[in-house]
Amino acid sequence: MMQSDFGAASVQVSKPARSNRQRLQARAAHLAATCAMGAWFLLGIIPVIVILYSMS
């Protein structure tokens, strides 16, 4: 039976260097995705709030 030793075969994985423009684009894309998720959350929760409010 073979045992694997993860410590002996560790390989360093380095990220490729990004330019400032690529970093800015990635940050802007992340911000846009976050806002889009927030918008979908509001679109989903607002009808529930309206229904609960109308029942009271």
PyMOL Python script that loads the backbone (N, CA, C, O; Angstrom):
from pymol import cmd

cmd.read_pdbstr("""\
ATOM      1  N   MET A   1       0.850  -1.178   0.000  1.00  0.00           N
ATOM      2  CA  MET A   1       0.000   0.000   0.000  1.00  0.00           C
ATOM      3  C   MET A   1       0.894   1.238   0.000  1.00  0.00           C
ATOM      4  O   MET A   1       1.858   1.313   0.762  1.00  0.00           O
ATOM      5  N   MET A   2       0.575   2.199  -0.846  1.00  0.00           N
ATOM      6  CA  MET A   2       1.399   3.401  -0.960  1.00  0.00           C
ATOM      7  C   MET A   2       0.838   4.517  -0.095  1.00  0.00           C
ATOM      8  O   MET A   2      -0.374   4.719  -0.034  1.00  0.00           O
ATOM      9  N   GLN A   3       1.716   5.229   0.562  1.00  0.00           N
ATOM     10  CA  GLN A   3       1.308   6.390   1.337  1.00  0.00           C
ATOM     11  C   GLN A   3       1.803   7.636   0.616  1.00  0.00           C
ATOM     12  O   GLN A   3       2.931   7.683   0.125  1.00  0.00           O
ATOM     13  N   SER A   4       0.957   8.620   0.563  1.00  0.00           N
ATOM     14  CA  SER A   4       1.384   9.863  -0.080  1.00  0.00           C
ATOM     15  C   SER A   4       1.844  10.837   0.991  1.00  0.00           C
ATOM     16  O   SER A   4       1.215  10.975   2.040  1.00  0.00           O
ATOM     17  N   ASP A   5       2.928  11.492   0.715  1.00  0.00           N
ATOM     18  CA  ASP A   5       3.484  12.475   1.637  1.00  0.00           C
ATOM     19  C   ASP A   5       3.363  13.845   0.977  1.00  0.00           C
ATOM     20  O   ASP A   5       4.154  14.194   0.100  1.00  0.00           O
ATOM     21  N   PHE A   6       2.362  14.620   1.410  1.00  0.00           N
ATOM     22  CA  PHE A   6       2.125  15.913   0.779  1.00  0.00           C
ATOM     23  C   PHE A   6       3.230  16.905   1.079  1.00  0.00           C
ATOM     24  O   PHE A   6       3.486  17.795   0.268  1.00  0.00           O
ATOM     25  N   GLY A   7       3.885  16.783   2.207  1.00  0.00           N
ATOM     26  CA  GLY A   7       4.952  17.716   2.567  1.00  0.00           C
ATOM     27  C   GLY A   7       6.167  17.583   1.681  1.00  0.00           C
ATOM     28  O   GLY A   7       6.846  18.578   1.426  1.00  0.00           O
ATOM     29  N   ALA A   8       6.465  16.389   1.202  1.00  0.00           N
ATOM     30  CA  ALA A   8       7.661  16.168   0.402  1.00  0.00           C
ATOM     31  C   ALA A   8       7.496  16.689  -1.020  1.00  0.00           C
ATOM     32  O   ALA A   8       8.472  17.079  -1.661  1.00  0.00           O
ATOM     33  N   ALA A   9       6.284  16.696  -1.502  1.00  0.00           N
ATOM     34  CA  ALA A   9       6.069  17.076  -2.897  1.00  0.00           C
ATOM     35  C   ALA A   9       5.343  18.408  -3.009  1.00  0.00           C
ATOM     36  O   ALA A   9       4.513  18.589  -3.900  1.00  0.00           O
ATOM     37  N   SER A  10       5.648  19.341  -2.116  1.00  0.00           N
ATOM     38  CA  SER A  10       4.960  20.625  -2.187  1.00  0.00           C
ATOM     39  C   SER A  10       5.532  21.450  -3.329  1.00  0.00           C
ATOM     40  O   SER A  10       6.746  21.534  -3.516  1.00  0.00           O
ATOM     41  N   VAL A  11       4.645  22.042  -4.071  1.00  0.00           N
ATOM     42  CA  VAL A  11       5.031  22.862  -5.218  1.00  0.00           C
ATOM     43  C   VAL A  11       4.474  24.250  -4.998  1.00  0.00           C
ATOM     44  O   VAL A  11       3.294  24.413  -4.685  1.00  0.00           O
ATOM     45  N   GLN A  12       5.316  25.243  -5.160  1.00  0.00           N
ATOM     46  CA  GLN A  12       4.832  26.610  -5.005  1.00  0.00           C
ATOM     47  C   GLN A  12       4.140  27.037  -6.290  1.00  0.00           C
ATOM     48  O   GLN A  12       4.680  26.893  -7.387  1.00  0.00           O
ATOM     49  N   VAL A  13       2.935  27.564  -6.130  1.00  0.00           N
ATOM     50  CA  VAL A  13       2.172  28.057  -7.268  1.00  0.00           C
ATOM     51  C   VAL A  13       2.109  29.563  -7.130  1.00  0.00           C
ATOM     52  O   VAL A  13       1.550  30.086  -6.166  1.00  0.00           O
ATOM     53  N   SER A  14       2.678  30.248  -8.087  1.00  0.00           N
ATOM     54  CA  SER A  14       2.675  31.710  -8.017  1.00  0.00           C
ATOM     55  C   SER A  14       1.698  32.259  -9.043  1.00  0.00           C
ATOM     56  O   SER A  14       1.575  31.739 -10.152  1.00  0.00           O
ATOM     57  N   LYS A  15       1.013  33.312  -8.652  1.00  0.00           N
ATOM     58  CA  LYS A  15       0.080  33.963  -9.568  1.00  0.00           C
ATOM     59  C   LYS A  15       0.886  34.797 -10.564  1.00  0.00           C
ATOM     60  O   LYS A  15       1.915  35.374 -10.211  1.00  0.00           O
ATOM     61  N   PRO A  16       0.421  34.854 -11.787  1.00  0.00           N
ATOM     62  CA  PRO A  16       1.120  35.718 -12.738  1.00  0.00           C
ATOM     63  C   PRO A  16       0.943  37.187 -12.351  1.00  0.00           C
ATOM     64  O   PRO A  16      -0.098  37.581 -11.825  1.00  0.00           O
ATOM     65  N   ALA A  17       1.947  37.964 -12.611  1.00  0.00           N
ATOM     66  CA  ALA A  17       1.890  39.389 -12.260  1.00  0.00           C
ATOM     67  C   ALA A  17       0.842  40.085 -13.128  1.00  0.00           C
ATOM     68  O   ALA A  17       0.795  39.891 -14.342  1.00  0.00           O
ATOM     69  N   ARG A  18       0.010  40.891 -12.488  1.00  0.00           N
ATOM     70  CA  ARG A  18      -1.025  41.629 -13.206  1.00  0.00           C
ATOM     71  C   ARG A  18      -0.619  43.092 -13.307  1.00  0.00           C
ATOM     72  O   ARG A  18       0.034  43.647 -12.423  1.00  0.00           O
ATOM     73  N   SER A  19      -1.025  43.685 -14.400  1.00  0.00           N
ATOM     74  CA  SER A  19      -0.795  45.118 -14.532  1.00  0.00           C
ATOM     75  C   SER A  19      -1.859  45.861 -13.717  1.00  0.00           C
ATOM     76  O   SER A  19      -2.864  45.280 -13.308  1.00  0.00           O
ATOM     77  N   ASN A  20      -1.623  47.128 -13.497  1.00  0.00           N
ATOM     78  CA  ASN A  20      -2.591  47.930 -12.746  1.00  0.00           C
ATOM     79  C   ASN A  20      -3.935  47.974 -13.458  1.00  0.00           C
ATOM     80  O   ASN A  20      -4.982  47.965 -12.811  1.00  0.00           O
ATOM     81  N   ARG A  21      -3.913  48.020 -14.783  1.00  0.00           N
ATOM     82  CA  ARG A  21      -5.166  48.063 -15.551  1.00  0.00           C
ATOM     83  C   ARG A  21      -5.960  46.776 -15.368  1.00  0.00           C
ATOM     84  O   ARG A  21      -7.177  46.822 -15.187  1.00  0.00           O
ATOM     85  N   GLN A  22      -5.291  45.635 -15.412  1.00  0.00           N
ATOM     86  CA  GLN A  22      -5.986  44.366 -15.219  1.00  0.00           C
ATOM     87  C   GLN A  22      -6.544  44.259 -13.808  1.00  0.00           C
ATOM     88  O   GLN A  22      -7.646  43.748 -13.611  1.00  0.00           O
ATOM     89  N   ARG A  23      -5.792  44.736 -12.833  1.00  0.00           N
ATOM     90  CA  ARG A  23      -6.262  44.693 -11.446  1.00  0.00           C
ATOM     91  C   ARG A  23      -7.488  45.579 -11.283  1.00  0.00           C
ATOM     92  O   ARG A  23      -8.438  45.202 -10.597  1.00  0.00           O
ATOM     93  N   LEU A  24      -7.477  46.755 -11.909  1.00  0.00           N
ATOM     94  CA  LEU A  24      -8.616  47.673 -11.843  1.00  0.00           C
ATOM     95  C   LEU A  24      -9.837  47.076 -12.538  1.00  0.00           C
ATOM     96  O   LEU A  24     -10.959  47.194 -12.045  1.00  0.00           O
ATOM     97  N   GLN A  25      -9.614  46.440 -13.679  1.00  0.00           N
ATOM     98  CA  GLN A  25     -10.731  45.800 -14.390  1.00  0.00           C
ATOM     99  C   GLN A  25     -11.319  44.658 -13.576  1.00  0.00           C
ATOM    100  O   GLN A  25     -12.538  44.487 -13.542  1.00  0.00           O
ATOM    101  N   ALA A  26     -10.475  43.881 -12.926  1.00  0.00           N
ATOM    102  CA  ALA A  26     -10.968  42.776 -12.112  1.00  0.00           C
ATOM    103  C   ALA A  26     -11.759  43.302 -10.925  1.00  0.00           C
ATOM    104  O   ALA A  26     -12.791  42.736 -10.565  1.00  0.00           O
ATOM    105  N   ARG A  27     -11.285  44.374 -10.320  1.00  0.00           N
ATOM    106  CA  ARG A  27     -12.000  44.959  -9.180  1.00  0.00           C
ATOM    107  C   ARG A  27     -13.341  45.539  -9.626  1.00  0.00           C
ATOM    108  O   ARG A  27     -14.341  45.400  -8.922  1.00  0.00           O
ATOM    109  N   ALA A  28     -13.366  46.188 -10.789  1.00  0.00           N
ATOM    110  CA  ALA A  28     -14.619  46.749 -11.313  1.00  0.00           C
ATOM    111  C   ALA A  28     -15.607  45.632 -11.653  1.00  0.00           C
ATOM    112  O   ALA A  28     -16.807  45.768 -11.414  1.00  0.00           O
ATOM    113  N   ALA A  29     -15.101  44.522 -12.212  1.00  0.00           N
ATOM    114  CA  ALA A  29     -15.978  43.403 -12.537  1.00  0.00           C
ATOM    115  C   ALA A  29     -16.548  42.780 -11.264  1.00  0.00           C
ATOM    116  O   ALA A  29     -17.713  42.387 -11.226  1.00  0.00           O
ATOM    117  N   HIS A  30     -15.725  42.694 -10.233  1.00  0.00           N
ATOM    118  CA  HIS A  30     -16.197  42.143  -8.957  1.00  0.00           C
ATOM    119  C   HIS A  30     -17.260  43.052  -8.348  1.00  0.00           C
ATOM    120  O   HIS A  30     -18.258  42.565  -7.816  1.00  0.00           O
ATOM    121  N   LEU A  31     -17.060  44.347  -8.418  1.00  0.00           N
ATOM    122  CA  LEU A  31     -18.035  45.306  -7.892  1.00  0.00           C
ATOM    123  C   LEU A  31     -19.354  45.215  -8.670  1.00  0.00           C
ATOM    124  O   LEU A  31     -20.432  45.244  -8.076  1.00  0.00           O
ATOM    125  N   ALA A  32     -19.263  45.107  -9.994  1.00  0.00           N
ATOM    126  CA  ALA A  32     -20.476  44.990 -10.811  1.00  0.00           C
ATOM    127  C   ALA A  32     -21.232  43.698 -10.481  1.00  0.00           C
ATOM    128  O   ALA A  32     -22.461  43.697 -10.403  1.00  0.00           O
ATOM    129  N   ALA A  33     -20.502  42.611 -10.290  1.00  0.00           N
ATOM    130  CA  ALA A  33     -21.154  41.345  -9.953  1.00  0.00           C
ATOM    131  C   ALA A  33     -21.813  41.423  -8.577  1.00  0.00           C
ATOM    132  O   ALA A  33     -22.894  40.872  -8.372  1.00  0.00           O
ATOM    133  N   THR A  34     -21.165  42.105  -7.639  1.00  0.00           N
ATOM    134  CA  THR A  34     -21.736  42.259  -6.307  1.00  0.00           C
ATOM    135  C   THR A  34     -23.025  43.076  -6.359  1.00  0.00           C
ATOM    136  O   THR A  34     -24.016  42.722  -5.720  1.00  0.00           O
ATOM    137  N   CYS A  35     -23.009  44.156  -7.114  1.00  0.00           N
ATOM    138  CA  CYS A  35     -24.223  44.976  -7.258  1.00  0.00           C
ATOM    139  C   CYS A  35     -25.340  44.195  -7.942  1.00  0.00           C
ATOM    140  O   CYS A  35     -26.506  44.331  -7.573  1.00  0.00           O
ATOM    141  N   ALA A  36     -24.993  43.381  -8.931  1.00  0.00           N
ATOM    142  CA  ALA A  36     -26.001  42.577  -9.630  1.00  0.00           C
ATOM    143  C   ALA A  36     -26.627  41.559  -8.677  1.00  0.00           C
ATOM    144  O   ALA A  36     -27.836  41.333  -8.718  1.00  0.00           O
ATOM    145  N   MET A  37     -25.807  40.945  -7.820  1.00  0.00           N
ATOM    146  CA  MET A  37     -26.359  40.002  -6.853  1.00  0.00           C
ATOM    147  C   MET A  37     -27.293  40.716  -5.878  1.00  0.00           C
ATOM    148  O   MET A  37     -28.337  40.179  -5.507  1.00  0.00           O
ATOM    149  N   GLY A  38     -26.919  41.915  -5.467  1.00  0.00           N
ATOM    150  CA  GLY A  38     -27.776  42.688  -4.570  1.00  0.00           C
ATOM    151  C   GLY A  38     -29.102  43.040  -5.222  1.00  0.00           C
ATOM    152  O   GLY A  38     -30.148  43.013  -4.574  1.00  0.00           O
ATOM    153  N   ALA A  39     -29.052  43.372  -6.508  1.00  0.00           N
ATOM    154  CA  ALA A  39     -30.279  43.707  -7.231  1.00  0.00           C
ATOM    155  C   ALA A  39     -31.207  42.495  -7.320  1.00  0.00           C
ATOM    156  O   ALA A  39     -32.416  42.625  -7.130  1.00  0.00           O
ATOM    157  N   TRP A  40     -30.648  41.321  -7.608  1.00  0.00           N
ATOM    158  CA  TRP A  40     -31.481  40.115  -7.665  1.00  0.00           C
ATOM    159  C   TRP A  40     -32.064  39.789  -6.304  1.00  0.00           C
ATOM    160  O   TRP A  40     -33.206  39.342  -6.207  1.00  0.00           O
ATOM    161  N   PHE A  41     -31.285  40.009  -5.250  1.00  0.00           N
ATOM    162  CA  PHE A  41     -31.797  39.766  -3.899  1.00  0.00           C
ATOM    163  C   PHE A  41     -32.979  40.685  -3.605  1.00  0.00           C
ATOM    164  O   PHE A  41     -33.998  40.237  -3.079  1.00  0.00           O
ATOM    165  N   LEU A  42     -32.848  41.967  -3.943  1.00  0.00           N
ATOM    166  CA  LEU A  42     -33.954  42.903  -3.716  1.00  0.00           C
ATOM    167  C   LEU A  42     -35.176  42.539  -4.549  1.00  0.00           C
ATOM    168  O   LEU A  42     -36.306  42.621  -4.069  1.00  0.00           O
ATOM    169  N   LEU A  43     -34.947  42.136  -5.801  1.00  0.00           N
ATOM    170  CA  LEU A  43     -36.081  41.728  -6.642  1.00  0.00           C
ATOM    171  C   LEU A  43     -36.793  40.514  -6.066  1.00  0.00           C
ATOM    172  O   LEU A  43     -37.998  40.355  -6.261  1.00  0.00           O
ATOM    173  N   GLY A  44     -36.078  39.672  -5.371  1.00  0.00           N
ATOM    174  CA  GLY A  44     -36.702  38.497  -4.778  1.00  0.00           C
ATOM    175  C   GLY A  44     -37.393  38.788  -3.466  1.00  0.00           C
ATOM    176  O   GLY A  44     -38.425  38.185  -3.168  1.00  0.00           O
ATOM    177  N   ILE A  45     -36.850  39.701  -2.671  1.00  0.00           N
ATOM    178  CA  ILE A  45     -37.369  39.918  -1.319  1.00  0.00           C
ATOM    179  C   ILE A  45     -38.503  40.956  -1.291  1.00  0.00           C
ATOM    180  O   ILE A  45     -39.354  40.898  -0.404  1.00  0.00           O
ATOM    181  N   ILE A  46     -38.533  41.885  -2.222  1.00  0.00           N
ATOM    182  CA  ILE A  46     -39.544  42.945  -2.201  1.00  0.00           C
ATOM    183  C   ILE A  46     -40.971  42.383  -2.316  1.00  0.00           C
ATOM    184  O   ILE A  46     -41.841  42.823  -1.564  1.00  0.00           O
ATOM    185  N   PRO A  47     -41.247  41.442  -3.213  1.00  0.00           N
ATOM    186  CA  PRO A  47     -42.621  40.896  -3.242  1.00  0.00           C
ATOM    187  C   PRO A  47     -43.032  40.240  -1.923  1.00  0.00           C
ATOM    188  O   PRO A  47     -44.189  40.338  -1.513  1.00  0.00           O
ATOM    189  N   VAL A  48     -42.090  39.575  -1.263  1.00  0.00           N
ATOM    190  CA  VAL A  48     -42.395  38.959   0.025  1.00  0.00           C
ATOM    191  C   VAL A  48     -42.754  40.031   1.050  1.00  0.00           C
ATOM    192  O   VAL A  48     -43.706  39.866   1.812  1.00  0.00           O
ATOM    193  N   ILE A  49     -42.010  41.107   1.072  1.00  0.00           N
ATOM    194  CA  ILE A  49     -42.284  42.193   2.012  1.00  0.00           C
ATOM    195  C   ILE A  49     -43.633  42.834   1.716  1.00  0.00           C
ATOM    196  O   ILE A  49     -44.390  43.149   2.634  1.00  0.00           O
ATOM    197  N   VAL A  50     -43.930  43.027   0.439  1.00  0.00           N
ATOM    198  CA  VAL A  50     -45.211  43.637   0.049  1.00  0.00           C
ATOM    199  C   VAL A  50     -46.380  42.735   0.463  1.00  0.00           C
ATOM    200  O   VAL A  50     -47.394  43.221   0.964  1.00  0.00           O
ATOM    201  N   ILE A  51     -46.239  41.451   0.257  1.00  0.00           N
ATOM    202  CA  ILE A  51     -47.317  40.514   0.632  1.00  0.00           C
ATOM    203  C   ILE A  51     -47.505  40.508   2.156  1.00  0.00           C
ATOM    204  O   ILE A  51     -48.636  40.566   2.638  1.00  0.00           O
ATOM    205  N   LEU A  52     -46.410  40.440   2.908  1.00  0.00           N
ATOM    206  CA  LEU A  52     -46.520  40.457   4.361  1.00  0.00           C
ATOM    207  C   LEU A  52     -47.121  41.768   4.871  1.00  0.00           C
ATOM    208  O   LEU A  52     -47.907  41.767   5.818  1.00  0.00           O
ATOM    209  N   TYR A  53     -46.750  42.881   4.243  1.00  0.00           N
ATOM    210  CA  TYR A  53     -47.288  44.178   4.646  1.00  0.00           C
ATOM    211  C   TYR A  53     -48.782  44.272   4.341  1.00  0.00           C
ATOM    212  O   TYR A  53     -49.550  44.825   5.128  1.00  0.00           O
ATOM    213  N   SER A  54     -49.187  43.727   3.196  1.00  0.00           N
ATOM    214  CA  SER A  54     -50.603  43.800   2.815  1.00  0.00           C
ATOM    215  C   SER A  54     -51.476  42.900   3.688  1.00  0.00           C
ATOM    216  O   SER A  54     -52.675  43.148   3.817  1.00  0.00           O
ATOM    217  N   MET A  55     -50.902  41.871   4.283  1.00  0.00           N
ATOM    218  CA  MET A  55     -51.670  40.965   5.137  1.00  0.00           C
ATOM    219  C   MET A  55     -51.909  41.570   6.520  1.00  0.00           C
ATOM    220  O   MET A  55     -52.838  41.161   7.217  1.00  0.00           O
ATOM    221  N   SER A  56     -51.095  42.528   6.922  1.00  0.00           N
ATOM    222  CA  SER A  56     -51.271  43.095   8.269  1.00  0.00           C
ATOM    223  C   SER A  56     -52.243  44.251   8.290  1.00  0.00           C
ATOM    224  O   SER A  56     -52.493  44.828   9.348  1.00  0.00           O
TER     225      SER A  56
END
""", "prot")
cmd.dss("prot")
cmd.show_as("cartoon", "prot")
cmd.util.cbc("prot")
cmd.orient("prot")
